[in-house]
Amino acid sequence: MPYTEGAPIADQRVPAGPIETRWDRRRFSARLVNPANRRNRSVIVVGTGLAGGSAAATLAELGYQVKSFCYQDSPRRAHSIAAQGGINAAKNYRNDGDSVHRLFYDTVKGGDFRSRESNVHRLAQISVEIIDQCVAQGVPFAREYGGLLDTRSFGGAQVSRTFYARGQTGQQLLLGAYQALERQIAAGRVEMHPRTEMLDLIVVDGRARGIVVRDLVSGAVSTHFADAVVLATGGYGNVFHLSTNAKGCNTTAIWRAHRRGALFANPCFTQIHPTCIPISGDHQSKLTLMSESLRNDGRVWVPRDPHDTRAPNDIPEADRDYFLERMYPAFGNLVPRDIASRAAKNISDEKRGVYLDFADAIARLGALAVEQRYGNLFEMYQRITGDDPYKTPMRIYPAVHYTMGGLWVDYDLRSTIPGLYVIGEANFSDHGANRLGASALMQGLADGYFVLPGVIGDYLADAPFDAVDDSHPVVADTMSEVRGRVKTLLAVNGDRTVESFHRELGRLMWDECGMERDEAGLRKALERIPELRDEFWQRVKVPGTGEALNQELEKAGRVADFFELAELMCVDALHRAESCGGHFRSESQTPDGEALRDDANFSYVAAWEYTGVGRPPVLHKEELVFEHVTPSTRSYS
Amino acid sequence: MKLTLRIWRQSGATGRLVEYPMDDLSPDMSFLEALDVLNERLITSGQEPVAFDHDCREGICGMCGMMINGMAHGPEKATTACQLHLRHFRDGDVVTVEPWRAEPFPVVRDLVVDRSAFDRIVAAGGYISVPTGSAPDAHATPVPKPDADTAFEAAACIGCGACVAACPNGSAMLFTAAKATHLGVLPQGQPERYSRARDMVAEHDASGFGGCTNTGECTSACPKGIPLTTIARLNADLLRAHTTRSDR
């Protein structure tokens, strides 16, 4: 096996005592920074999605000096904006039996018992405050005629706790955070750097002290320093080339931090979303998700006969197999994503897809009610496929959507590098091996609005640290490494485009480290990735210069980092010889094809230490302790 | 399918249209995917690819935007360039592609423009002042459903800039009005309603956007269908801000 094992992670800095009071205890034990002194403490926040935008705004409100960075032309465009379905919160407005404990329980179970109980419990507690905050900001959530908030249910839950704004919940929540951020920018408390990409982390005397960035318009490489660095740079699903992520989503910030010493946890835990639009051809540049909320009212089926070539509306009831309802009668079409995706894969293929049918919902609720709930999703589907889902069932197929893995963080969301905090999808923290629907928005905002601002003072109480500048030898080294990489990418001048390499890597990862993995396939990928990576550095062609806007150069740097991450994902997937959540190892399944977890051997977080490109990483285990939710076989039938 | 793309290329102060015949396209491609195909070809043949902004490619981030045959985001109604598919063109069409044309949106390169003026308009007042942690319970203030729906409809703006590009005056009034309406119809947005309208419009004017003369090109070009009535609301608030509520 291509790795070595190091010391286990002993301390997650989780407070002792009853789980319900741990967050209170931590906030009380965390040192505070006097309001007058906060303006002398500085924080860099990279990324302006739900986590980064809300963190930058809130830290600035508290009085810290904040510098915020994003690669897009405006902080409003981060990919959180594309989240459709909703955000969970244990408000129990429906009086349907929901509670903080139930949301906690559902999330730990949904994550297939591979997350840290204390973090998840805190997330459930904070969920209720998020809704309050967002409503006060003017987020136009869906409402009932009485003026109160509407909710709906989502995969993996039997209560109705998902708040939503039509099919554009992520957009509306992000605009709330963005507006709060713009307010702080106007107040001079946040210095905003759009079209700026982080290319490395500066670690001085064991502390994260700054970042090296490239101005994407001028091409200038420069440094920014602060007392702490927060990475809120999202997930790495684009390692698969085709995913529902935005084209620019990348792993560079967290991968560069990993190379500087931050452990990378559970990289193989990736989520394949069941309801996406199938691939239409080789030109495909990305995949489009249709919110899982569609499964509330849509029914998933395939023709009983896989060779049935009739149009879907011509296939009578008797010849249809509503396979989710048949296999999982208790949850039906609302089983968690990993289960729905695998069921779809086992019963159909990429080209045929499966049907998502609204005929019953339209008959029951009327077309108008269906339009109010899903109108924009239907429009989007029609624009892309040319088919009208009010008349013809949608065709859907699973696609890579979210990465549960990410940089390892403790209870304070601090990585293994002091002063480096990681929030939102970029960390590994709350979703275990599978994320429940409508929980990503909840986690991003919990981290950014509440968790990070609640504990970062404990670290900043020791600041300000000694000033560093470009003349510091570590800084100069980091700068010259970054410049060297940019130069090398431009100098190769080979004969293959970045896109062609990305496509090939993505295909390999989808085939061998996608929805279903096995030892032979993973070993094959581990042989092929280094070859392809070498080829990349010998044959890639990046036109233009480094001293101007150069989108190919940006892409080349990102794909180069995907090549390194891909290898670690396969090592992680290979070592975890169990099935859990989104990680399905075909060697580890029950007789009826369900995931077979191995708690005796794998009830831990796998946190990997970097030792060099192509060199065996070191595994550090964080044992998981379940005191409040007893691990059981996840059953939705 | 075949198309001839005439694309604006600019790397300095001036630019020009360059013609690219394409014969390997598919009607199922999005317009941006056609540009991807072109770029792959340009790179392989040692030329610089066409720079264009894009990110989510599902019509929600607002990053993409270009004039396609003189129309913002192209000929399809309520559709961003990334969601425009080639099936809406005829085989053999000549398609002209240009960047947004408006003084406050200077061209960065090729089809990429600088839209930071939009952020400044929001920073001038496009928010509700509610620091994290200070919010009352979400159900403390019921919001009538029609108001919530009106707010949502305006809040759906993606900040792409099509309204400005389509407007003969280069006005960003639809963008500004969308934000003012979103926040102005909600009870939470009332305390700052009039100062918001006043300050956002002041920043709009300072950024060099033109005045609104109600031609309505903006709303017909808007990929999210933001209605012209938002501008009427903004004007009403603005009038009140400058007459009866000058203290706010």
Chai-1 contact restraints between the chains, C-beta under 6 A:
chainA,res_idxA,chainB,res_idxB,connection_type,confidence,min_distance_angstrom,max_distance_angstrom,comment,restraint_id
A,T58,B,T132,contact,1.0,0.0,6.0,A-B,restraint_1
A,E61,B,P131,contact,1.0,0.0,6.0,A-B,restraint_2
A,S74,B,D119,contact,1.0,0.0,6.0,A-B,restraint_3
A,R76,B,G159,contact,1.0,0.0,6.0,A-B,restraint_4
A,R77,B,D55,contact,1.0,0.0,6.0,A-B,restraint_5
A,R77,B,C61,contact,1.0,0.0,6.0,A-B,restraint_6
A,R77,B,M63,contact,1.0,0.0,6.0,A-B,restraint_7
A,I81,B,I60,contact,1.0,0.0,6.0,A-B,restraint_8
A,I81,B,C61,contact,1.0,0.0,6.0,A-B,restraint_9
A,A82,B,C56,contact,1.0,0.0,6.0,A-B,restraint_10
A,A82,B,E58,contact,1.0,0.0,6.0,A-B,restraint_11
A,A82,B,I60,contact,1.0,0.0,6.0,A-B,restraint_12
A,I131,B,A138,contact,1.0,0.0,6.0,A-B,restraint_13
A,D132,B,A135,contact,1.0,0.0,6.0,A-B,restraint_14
A,D132,B,D137,contact,1.0,0.0,6.0,A-B,restraint_15
A,D132,B,A138,contact,1.0,0.0,6.0,A-B,restraint_16
A,Q133,B,A135,contact,1.0,0.0,6.0,A-B,restraint_17
A,V135,B,A138,contact,1.0,0.0,6.0,A-B,restraint_18
A,A136,B,V130,contact,1.0,0.0,6.0,A-B,restraint_19
A,A136,B,A135,contact,1.0,0.0,6.0,A-B,restraint_20
A,A136,B,Q188,contact,1.0,0.0,6.0,A-B,restraint_21
A,Q137,B,I128,contact,1.0,0.0,6.0,A-B,restraint_22
A,Q137,B,V130,contact,1.0,0.0,6.0,A-B,restraint_23
A,G138,B,I128,contact,1.0,0.0,6.0,A-B,restraint_24
A,G138,B,L183,contact,1.0,0.0,6.0,A-B,restraint_25
A,G138,B,L186,contact,1.0,0.0,6.0,A-B,restraint_26
A,G138,B,Q188,contact,1.0,0.0,6.0,A-B,restraint_27
A,G138,B,G189,contact,1.0,0.0,6.0,A-B,restraint_28
A,P140,B,A148,contact,1.0,0.0,6.0,A-B,restraint_29
A,P140,B,A151,contact,1.0,0.0,6.0,A-B,restraint_30
A,P140,B,F152,contact,1.0,0.0,6.0,A-B,restraint_31
A,P140,B,A155,contact,1.0,0.0,6.0,A-B,restraint_32
A,R143,B,V143,contact,1.0,0.0,6.0,A-B,restraint_33
A,R143,B,K145,contact,1.0,0.0,6.0,A-B,restraint_34
A,R143,B,A148,contact,1.0,0.0,6.0,A-B,restraint_35
A,Y145,B,K145,contact,1.0,0.0,6.0,A-B,restraint_36
A,G147,B,P142,contact,1.0,0.0,6.0,A-B,restraint_37
A,G147,B,V143,contact,1.0,0.0,6.0,A-B,restraint_38
A,G147,B,P144,contact,1.0,0.0,6.0,A-B,restraint_39
A,L148,B,H139,contact,1.0,0.0,6.0,A-B,restraint_40
A,L148,B,P142,contact,1.0,0.0,6.0,A-B,restraint_41
A,Q171,B,I60,contact,1.0,0.0,6.0,A-B,restraint_42
A,Q179,B,G126,contact,1.0,0.0,6.0,A-B,restraint_43
A,Q179,B,Y127,contact,1.0,0.0,6.0,A-B,restraint_44
A,E182,B,V122,contact,1.0,0.0,6.0,A-B,restraint_45
A,E182,B,A123,contact,1.0,0.0,6.0,A-B,restraint_46
A,R183,B,Y127,contact,1.0,0.0,6.0,A-B,restraint_47
A,I185,B,A123,contact,1.0,0.0,6.0,A-B,restraint_48
A,A186,B,A123,contact,1.0,0.0,6.0,A-B,restraint_49
A,V217,B,V108,contact,1.0,0.0,6.0,A-B,restraint_50
A,A246,B,D55,contact,1.0,0.0,6.0,A-B,restraint_51
A,A246,B,C56,contact,1.0,0.0,6.0,A-B,restraint_52
A,K247,B,D55,contact,1.0,0.0,6.0,A-B,restraint_53
A,G248,B,D55,contact,1.0,0.0,6.0,A-B,restraint_54
A,S280,B,D28,contact,1.0,0.0,6.0,A-B,restraint_55
A,G281,B,S26,contact,1.0,0.0,6.0,A-B,restraint_56
A,G281,B,D28,contact,1.0,0.0,6.0,A-B,restraint_57
A,H283,B,M29,contact,1.0,0.0,6.0,A-B,restraint_58
A,H283,B,E33,contact,1.0,0.0,6.0,A-B,restraint_59
A,S285,B,E33,contact,1.0,0.0,6.0,A-B,restraint_60
A,S285,B,D36,contact,1.0,0.0,6.0,A-B,restraint_61
A,K286,B,R57,contact,1.0,0.0,6.0,A-B,restraint_62
A,T288,B,E58,contact,1.0,0.0,6.0,A-B,restraint_63
A,R383,B,Q83,contact,1.0,0.0,6.0,A-B,restraint_64
A,Y449,B,T132,contact,1.0,0.0,6.0,A-B,restraint_65
A,T497,B,E40,contact,1.0,0.0,6.0,A-B,restraint_66
A,T497,B,I43,contact,1.0,0.0,6.0,A-B,restraint_67
A,E499,B,E40,contact,1.0,0.0,6.0,A-B,restraint_68
A,K541,B,I43,contact,1.0,0.0,6.0,A-B,restraint_69
A,P543,B,I43,contact,1.0,0.0,6.0,A-B,restraint_70
A,P543,B,E48,contact,1.0,0.0,6.0,A-B,restraint_71
A,G544,B,E48,contact,1.0,0.0,6.0,A-B,restraint_72
A,L549,B,A51,contact,1.0,0.0,6.0,A-B,restraint_73
A,L549,B,R109,contact,1.0,0.0,6.0,A-B,restraint_74
A,Q551,B,A51,contact,1.0,0.0,6.0,A-B,restraint_75
